[in-house]
Structures are given as C-alpha cells and as structure tokens.
Amino acid sequence: MLTKKEALARTEFLNSLRIIMETYEEIAASRMQNIRNSVLQSRSFVLDINNIFQEVKSSYKKELETLMKKKKIKDPQKLSFIKRNGKTLFVFLSSNTGLYGDIIRRTFNLFAEQFRKEKADAAIIGRVGYQQFKEEFAKVPFAYFDLPDNKIDSDSLGKIISFAVQYDKIVVFYGQFRNVIAQEALMLNISGDLLPSSKLDAQVKYFFEPSLEKILEFFEKEIFSSIFQQIVLEAELAKFASRMVALDQATDNIRKKLKETIFQQERIRHQERNKKQIEALASISLWQTK
C-alpha cells in the first residue's frame, strides 16, 4: 500500500514518462513516414536502372556471347564483371540504439540460425548487432561497420558495399516493413543473378566509352549498390515502425499504471477523509458525555 507522498511522486513520474514516450512515438512516426517515401522512390530508381541494364544486354546479345567465350563461361547466369573471392558473406543489419521493439532480436535469431548452418564470413552493421554477435559467437572473427539509424551516410554505405561486393554470395538479414503493426525478419541473397538471361528484344543501340565490358561492370556495381541501399532503407522503415508500436504499447502500460496510481490516491484521500470524520464524531461524542 502506497503512502500519500509515494502515490503523488509516482503519479508525477508516470505522467512525465508518458509525455516522453508519446514524444518519442511522434518522432518515430514522422521518421517512418519520411523513410517510407524514400523507399518508394528508391524502388522506382532500382527498377529504372535494371530496365536499362536489360535493354543494353538484349541489344548486345552477340557481344555478350563473345565476352562469355573470352572468359570461358558457359552459364549466362554466372557472367560477372566484378572480381570475387569465392566466399559467402552473411550481413546482419541491426541498429546503434535500442527501443526498436523485438525486430532486431528476431532478425539476429534468424541470422544466428543460418550462420550456424552454413560456412560464411560475417559482417555486422550497428552497435546492437555487435554486442549480440559477441555474446553469441564470442570466438568467431567478423567485420564490423557503423551506420546511422536515421539517415543514409554515403561514406559508411560505400565502405560496406566495397567490402561486400568482393564475395560470390552475399546474404543480408534485415527487418522488412509489412504494415504499421507488423515487421518481418528476412534473409535475402543479393548477389545471385545480377545478369539474368534477358527476355527483352530491344533494338536500342548505344555508344560505349571506353568499352561495353566497362559499362556493364558499372551497371553491375550500380545495381548491387542500389539493391543494398534499398535494403538499408527497408530495414530503417521496419525499425521505426517497430519502435512506434513498442512505444505505443509502453504508453498504454504507463496509462494503466497511472490510472491505478490515481485510483490509489483517491482511496488514500477517502481514507483520510473518513479518518477525520471518525475523529470528529469521536470528539463530539466525548464532548457530549462530559
């Protein structure tokens, strides 16, 4: 049972905490909306770049076949213009801070489960993921990269992409936004067939400088970079949506606790009032007996 002073202090604390949670929730909602717009714009950009890529490949099918013979490649899906190391890389996109609900933990659980099954190098992005990986795989070496939670830092992103692009297989683990109340932990292979067999029958012709091979190498890197950046944006969107949901739940719990505390305050007031009335009646009775 709380005292009057304790109930008052608790009410003030819960009110302050409620205001803080509501403020953070509004910030998360605002950032989520901004990122959602960026995600939609990036999707359009990636599709446009890929369409031009397919158009070039379709227009220069014979030239590509010559390049394949030169590189002694029989399978068109294995044609790549980037030098790779033959290894697999698992990339875990986490965060630098907490208050993102359970999406980071669920994504790490998926990452850890797959990491135990397949021989791969690990790249961890974000300080939360750094701590999770150190706790789960204490003696396993890994690459670490820092990336802001609330914006795309081109320099940091460039370092991550330069490191990842050297791997033959790159699997990214991240949270994906489904709707405001649902985010899903996903894994996505982004190094698969960056040069899929073209089904287009384009007749557009281009002039290339310095060569077709160099241009296609640029396209391959650009598409990989665009896909990776898109995943980073998707992960940010999922994180802020998860944070908004978590803060909303926390705010509801605070309101419930606040309601209970106010009820206790009212009960204390009633008890004090009853006590005073009893004392007053006792005093009247005592006076009358005299």
C-alpha positions in Angstrom: 0.0 0.0 0.0 1.4 3.4 -1.1 1.6 6.4 1.2 0.1 9.7 0.0 3.6 11.1 -0.7 4.6 7.9 -2.6 1.4 7.9 -4.7 1.9 11.6 -5.6 5.6 11.1 -6.5 4.6 8.0 -8.6 1.9 9.9 -10.4 4.3 12.7 -11.3 6.9 10.2 -12.5 4.4 8.3 -14.7 3.0 11.5 -16.2 6.5 12.6 -17.2 7.3 9.2 -18.6 4.0 9.2 -20.6 4.9 12.5 -22.1 8.4 11.3 -23.1 7.0 8.1 -24.6 4.4 10.0 -26.6 7.0 12.4 -27.9 9.3 9.6 -29.0 6.4 7.9 -30.6 5.6 11.0 -32.6 9.2 11.3 -33.7 9.3 7.6 -34.8 6.0 8.1 -36.7 7.5 11.1 -38.5 10.7 9.3 -39.4 8.8 6.3 -40.5 6.8 8.4 -42.9 9.9 10.1 -44.3 11.6 6.8 -44.9 8.6 5.3 -46.5 8.7 8.0 -49.1 12.4 7.3 -49.7 11.8 3.6 -50.0 9.1 4.1 -52.7 11.4 6.5 -54.6 14.4 4.1 -54.4 12.3 1.2 -55.7 11.5 3.2 -58.8 15.1 4.1 -59.3 16.3 0.5 -59.0 13.7 -0.7 -61.5 14.7 2.0 -64.0 18.4 1.2 -63.7 17.7 -2.5 -64.1 15.4 -1.9 -67.1 18.2 0.0 -68.9 20.7 -2.8 -68.0 18.4 -5.4 -69.5 17.9 -3.3 -72.6 21.7 -3.0 -73.1 22.2 -6.7 -72.7 19.4 -7.5 -75.1 20.7 -5.1 -77.7 24.3 -6.5 -77.4 23.5 -10.2 -77.0 26.1 -11.2 -79.6 28.8 -9.1 -77.9 28.0 -10.7 -74.6 28.3 -14.1 -76.0 31.8 -13.1 -77.3 32.7 -11.9 -73.8 31.5 -15.3 -72.3 33.7 -17.2 -74.7 36.6 -14.9 -73.8 36.1 -15.6 -70.1 35.3 -19.3 -70.7 31.9 -19.1 -69.2 29.1 -21.5 -70.4 26.3 -20.5 -68.0 25.0 -16.9 -68.8 23.9 -16.6 -65.2 27.5 -16.8 -64.0 28.7 -14.0 -66.2 30.1 -11.2 -63.9 32.4 -8.3 -64.4 33.4 -7.9 -60.8 36.3 -9.9 -59.3 35.1 -12.1 -56.5 36.7 -14.2 -53.8 34.6 -17.3 -54.0 33.3 -16.9 -50.4 29.9 -16.4 -48.8 29.1 -13.3 -46.6 26.3 -13.0 -44.1 25.4 -9.4 -43.4 23.3 -8.6 -40.3 21.6 -5.1 -40.4 21.0 -4.1 -36.7 20.9 -0.7 -35.1 23.0 1.6 -32.9 20.4 2.1 -30.2 17.5 0.3 -28.5 13.8 1.0 -28.3 13.1 -0.8 -31.6 10.8 -3.4 -30.3 11.7 -7.0 -31.0 12.6 -6.7 -34.7 16.3 -6.6 -34.1 16.3 -9.6 -31.8 14.1 -11.6 -34.2 16.4 -10.7 -37.2 19.5 -11.7 -35.2 17.9 -15.0 -34.3 17.4 -15.7 -37.9 20.9 -14.7 -38.7 22.4 -16.9 -35.9 20.4 -19.9 -37.0 21.6 -19.7 -40.6 25.1 -18.7 -39.6 25.5 -22.0 -37.7 24.3 -24.0 -40.7 26.5 -22.5 -43.4 30.2 -21.7 -43.6 30.3 -18.0 -44.2 32.1 -14.8 -43.2 30.1 -12.4 -41.0 29.6 -8.6 -41.4 27.7 -6.8 -38.6 26.2 -3.4 -39.1 25.3 -1.5 -35.9 26.4 -1.5 -32.3 23.4 -3.5 -31.0 24.3 -6.3 -33.5 28.0 -6.0 -32.5 27.0 -6.9 -28.9 24.7 -9.7 -29.9 27.2 -11.3 -32.1 30.0 -11.1 -29.5 27.7 -12.7 -26.9 26.6 -15.5 -29.2 29.8 -16.2 -31.2 32.5 -15.0 -28.8 35.5 -16.5 -30.6 34.3 -16.0 -34.2 36.0 -13.2 -36.2 33.8 -10.8 -38.1 33.8 -7.4 -39.9 32.0 -4.5 -38.2 30.6 -1.4 -39.8 28.8 1.6 -38.2 25.8 3.1 -40.0 23.5 5.8 -38.6 20.0 4.7 -37.7 18.2 7.8 -39.0 19.9 8.6 -42.3 21.8 7.1 -45.2 25.5 8.0 -44.8 27.1 7.7 -48.2 30.7 7.2 -46.9 29.7 4.5 -44.5 27.5 2.8 -47.0 30.2 2.9 -49.6 32.7 1.1 -47.3 30.1 -1.6 -46.6 29.4 -2.1 -50.3 33.1 -2.1 -51.3 33.7 -4.8 -48.7 30.7 -6.9 -49.6 30.9 -6.8 -53.4 34.0 -9.0 -53.4 32.1 -12.0 -52.2 30.5 -14.5 -54.5 27.4 -14.9 -52.3 26.0 -12.1 -50.1 23.0 -12.8 -47.9 21.6 -9.9 -46.0 19.5 -10.3 -42.8 17.2 -7.4 -42.1 13.7 -6.4 -40.9 11.2 -5.6 -43.5 8.1 -3.3 -43.1 4.8 -5.1 -43.8 2.5 -2.6 -42.2 2.5 -0.3 -39.2 1.9 -3.1 -36.7 3.8 -6.0 -38.5 7.5 -6.2 -39.4 9.2 -9.4 -40.6 12.7 -10.7 -40.1 14.0 -11.7 -43.6 17.1 -13.0 -45.3 17.8 -12.1 -48.9 20.6 -13.2 -51.3 21.5 -10.0 -53.2 24.5 -11.5 -55.1 22.6 -14.0 -57.1 22.0 -13.5 -60.8 22.8 -9.8 -61.3 22.9 -10.6 -65.0 19.9 -12.7 -65.6 19.1 -14.1 -69.1 17.4 -11.3 -70.9 13.9 -11.8 -72.3 13.8 -8.4 -73.9 14.0 -8.0 -77.7 15.3 -4.4 -77.6 16.6 -2.7 -80.7 18.1 0.4 -79.0 21.7 1.0 -79.8 24.2 2.8 -77.6 27.7 4.2 -77.9 30.1 3.0 -75.2 33.1 4.7 -73.8 35.6 3.1 -73.0 34.0 -0.3 -73.7 30.9 -2.5 -73.4 32.6 -4.6 -70.7 33.4 -1.5 -68.6 29.9 -0.2 -68.9 28.4 -3.5 -67.9 30.8 -3.6 -64.9 29.5 -0.2 -63.9 25.9 -1.4 -64.2 26.5 -4.5 -62.2 28.1 -2.5 -59.3 25.4 0.2 -59.5 22.6 -2.3 -59.4 24.2 -4.1 -56.4 24.7 -0.8 -54.6 21.1 0.3 -55.3 19.7 -3.1 -54.1 21.8 -2.9 -50.9 20.8 0.7 -50.2 17.2 -0.2 -50.8 17.5 -3.0 -48.2 19.0 -0.5 -45.7 16.0 1.8 -46.2 13.6 -1.1 -45.8 15.4 -2.0 -42.6 15.2 1.5 -41.3 11.5 1.7 -42.1 10.9 -1.6 -40.2 12.9 -0.4 -37.2 11.0 2.9 -36.8 7.6 1.2 -37.3 8.6 -1.4 -34.7 9.7 1.4 -32.4 6.4 3.2 -32.9 4.5 0.0 -32.0 6.7 -0.7 -28.9 6.3 2.9 -27.7 2.6 2.8 -28.2 2.4 -0.4 -26.1 4.7 1.2 -23.5 2.4 4.3 -23.4 -0.7 2.1 -22.9 1.0 0.3 -20.0 2.0 3.6 -18.4 -1.6 4.9 -18.8 -2.8 1.8 -17.0 -0.3 2.2 -14.2 -1.2 5.9 -14.0 -4.9 5.0 -13.7 -4.1 2.5 -10.9 -2.0 5.1 -9.0 -4.6 7.8 -9.3 -7.2 5.3 -8.0 -4.9 4.6 -5.0 -4.5 8.4 -4.5 -8.3 8.7 -4.4 -8.6 5.8 -2.0 -6.0 7.4 0.3 -8.0 10.7 0.2 -11.2 8.8 1.1 -9.4 7.1 4.0 -8.0 10.4 5.3 -11.5 12.0 5.0 -13.1 9.0 6.8 -10.5 9.2 9.5 -11.1 12.9 10.0 -14.8 12.3 10.2 -14.4 9.5 12.7 -12.1 11.6 14.8 -14.6 14.5 14.6 -17.5 12.2 15.7 -15.4 10.8 18.4 -14.7 14.3 19.7 -18.4 15.2 19.6 -19.3 12.0 21.5 -16.6 12.8 24.1 -17.8 16.4 24.5 -21.4 15.2 24.9 -20.5 12.7 27.6 -18.9 15.5 29.6 
